[in-house]
Amino acid sequence: INGNHDINNKHGVSFSNETATPTTAKDFQEIYKDIYNDDSVIERFESPGSAPGPDVAGELSYVARPAPGYTIIAVDSGKYLPENEVSGAIDKKLQTWITQQAKTAKDRGDVVIAFGHHGWVPHFSAQPKVLPMYLIDNYKSVATNLANAGINYVFTGHAHTNDVSEMTTKAG
């Protein structure tokens, strides 16, 4: 899944240390077409009312079922339109889609695993105050909603730490 440096990053450079043309979401999907076109990918997020193809934040999200009993939801939490930002978000439309995908997976009896770049829960108590850009916007509400939808595990990378955080909601 894309990270905060991948899409519309005006500070990107090529391997020859020259300024690079920013990669669009459509470019990213083309570069990683082997993933997006893999037989295990069963759904892709398209924001209602948007043009076909990834042109809205969140539209690099997809669902894969690599083996019976497992559903992976890859969540594009980047804020890269019109240009790249460090922080991340999961808007209401994407939340609704993730919730539907998790419910469908749970109805199949699958373990639901999510991958995303930005953190869904803090890794230390002061993180929301000192490093809020490493968490998705409105993380408490979003994480609670998605945990209640049946997501069992979330793997993220934005904070560059080897750490485990845990969250338990009223629904378990």
C-alpha positions in Angstrom: 0.0 0.0 0.0 1.2 3.5 -0.6 2.8 5.6 2.0 3.0 9.4 2.5 6.0 9.8 0.3 4.6 7.9 -2.7 1.9 10.0 -4.4 2.2 13.6 -5.6 5.4 14.2 -3.7 6.9 17.4 -5.2 10.1 16.7 -3.2 10.8 13.3 -4.9 14.1 12.7 -6.6 15.2 10.1 -9.1 18.0 7.6 -8.4 20.3 9.9 -10.3 19.5 12.7 -7.8 17.6 14.8 -10.3 14.1 16.2 -9.5 11.6 13.6 -10.4 8.1 14.0 -11.9 5.6 13.3 -9.0 3.9 9.9 -9.2 0.2 10.1 -9.4 -2.2 7.6 -7.9 -2.8 6.2 -11.4 0.9 5.9 -11.9 1.3 4.1 -8.6 -1.4 1.6 -9.6 0.3 1.0 -12.9 3.7 0.6 -11.3 2.3 -2.0 -8.9 -0.2 -3.5 -11.4 1.0 -7.0 -10.5 -0.4 -6.5 -7.1 -3.6 -4.7 -8.1 -4.3 -7.3 -10.8 -3.4 -10.3 -8.7 -6.0 -13.1 -8.7 -6.3 -12.7 -4.9 -7.7 -9.1 -5.2 -11.4 -9.4 -4.9 -12.5 -5.7 -4.5 -11.2 -2.2 -5.1 -12.5 1.0 -3.6 -14.0 3.5 -5.9 -15.3 6.6 -4.3 -19.0 7.2 -5.3 -19.2 9.9 -7.9 -15.5 9.9 -8.9 -14.0 9.2 -12.3 -12.9 5.6 -13.0 -9.4 4.8 -11.7 -7.7 6.2 -8.6 -8.2 10.0 -8.6 -9.6 10.4 -5.1 -7.7 9.8 -1.8 -8.5 6.3 -0.6 -8.9 4.8 -4.1 -5.7 2.8 -3.9 -7.5 0.6 -1.3 -8.3 -3.0 -2.1 -9.3 -6.3 -0.6 -7.4 -9.5 -1.2 -8.1 -13.1 -0.2 -4.7 -14.8 -0.4 -5.9 -18.0 1.2 -9.2 -19.4 2.5 -9.9 -18.0 5.9 -8.0 -14.8 5.4 -9.1 -11.4 4.1 -6.6 -8.5 3.8 -7.9 -5.0 3.5 -5.2 -2.7 2.1 -6.2 0.9 3.2 -5.0 3.9 1.3 -4.9 6.5 4.1 -2.8 9.0 2.2 -3.7 12.7 1.9 -2.1 13.4 -1.4 -4.6 15.4 -3.4 -3.9 18.0 -4.7 -0.5 17.4 -3.2 1.2 15.2 -0.7 0.8 15.7 3.1 2.5 13.8 5.9 -0.7 13.0 7.9 -3.3 10.5 6.9 -7.1 10.1 6.9 -9.8 7.5 6.3 -12.9 9.5 5.2 -16.5 8.4 5.8 -16.9 6.9 2.3 -13.8 4.8 2.7 -14.8 3.8 6.3 -18.2 2.6 5.0 -16.5 0.5 2.3 -14.0 -1.0 4.8 -16.9 -1.8 7.2 -18.8 -3.6 4.4 -15.7 -5.5 3.3 -15.0 -6.6 6.9 -18.6 -7.7 7.4 -18.5 -9.7 4.2 -15.2 -11.3 5.3 -16.5 -12.1 8.8 -19.7 -13.6 7.3 -17.4 -16.0 5.4 -15.6 -16.8 8.7 -12.4 -15.1 7.7 -9.8 -13.5 9.9 -9.7 -9.8 8.8 -6.3 -8.2 8.6 -5.8 -4.6 7.5 -2.7 -2.9 6.2 -2.3 0.9 6.0 0.5 3.4 6.2 -0.7 5.7 9.0 -1.3 4.5 12.6 -4.9 3.7 13.7 -4.0 3.8 17.4 -1.2 5.5 19.3 2.0 3.6 20.0 2.7 5.7 23.2 0.5 7.9 25.3 2.0 11.3 24.2 1.8 10.4 20.5 -1.5 12.3 19.8 0.0 15.5 21.2 3.6 15.3 19.9 3.3 13.3 16.7 -0.3 13.5 15.6 0.7 13.3 11.9 1.6 9.6 12.5 -2.0 8.8 13.2 -5.0 9.0 10.9 -7.3 12.0 11.5 -10.0 11.3 14.1 -8.2 8.1 15.0 -10.3 7.2 18.1 -13.6 7.2 16.2 -12.3 5.6 13.1 -10.4 2.8 14.9 -13.3 2.1 17.1 -15.7 1.8 14.1 -13.4 -0.4 12.2 -12.5 -2.6 15.1 -16.3 -3.0 15.8 -16.7 -4.0 12.1 -14.5 -7.0 12.7 -10.9 -6.1 11.8 -8.7 -8.3 14.0 -5.3 -6.9 13.1 -3.8 -3.8 11.6 -0.3 -3.4 10.3 1.1 0.1 9.8 4.4 1.6 9.0 4.4 5.4 9.2 6.0 5.6 12.6 9.0 3.5 11.6 8.8 1.5 14.9 8.8 -2.1 15.8 5.9 -2.0 18.3 2.6 -3.5 19.1 -0.4 -1.5 20.2 -3.7 -3.0 21.4 -7.2 -1.6 21.4 -10.3 -3.3 22.8 -13.7 -1.8 22.1 -17.0 -2.4 23.9 -17.8 -4.9 21.1 -14.6 -6.7 21.9 
